[in-house]
Amino acid sequence: MPETEEYGVSSFVYRARRPFDPQRIYEVLNGPLPGVIRAKGHFWIATRPDWLAEFSLAGALSSVRPMGRWWATIPEARWPDHPSARAYIAQHWEEPFGDRRQELVFIGSGMDRAAITRALDAALVPEAGFVPEAWKGLPDPFPGWRDAVAA
């Protein structure tokens, strides 16, 4: 019998295009996620449209850290030339957000997928368009992120 059946372990991927409201996603990621044993993935928040953030949860330990920039924020002339890299970017590109997206994997036992999905959906900004100017004033509880400085 596979471990997934023996222990009731399941997983699902949450995907969305709109950015998260920083305060709301902070509360979701730091709040109760019943049944979730492990979660990981990447996301973006409305107040930081250039940043690709990484989320990792293992047991009681969780972290959110910057992973870099979305390709949408980098001039196309600086994109990699390799066909597989270009194909990857194209595969994840969708206007008006470019490659920005929410992609979080949840693994657990007895998870309430519908409740977790509702909480994540409620954390998205309500606007349908790409309006970073309107999002600048949102409360943002995440620590400041900055680019690494070359030594």
Secondary structure, 3 states (H helix, E strand, C coil): CCHHHHCCEEEEEEEECCCECHHHHHHHHHCCCCCEEEEEEEECECCCCCEEEEEEEECCEEEEEEEEECHHHCCHHHCCCCHHHHHHHHHCCECCCECCCEEEEEEEECCCHHHHHHHHHHHECCCCCCCHHHHCCCCCCCCCCCCCCCC
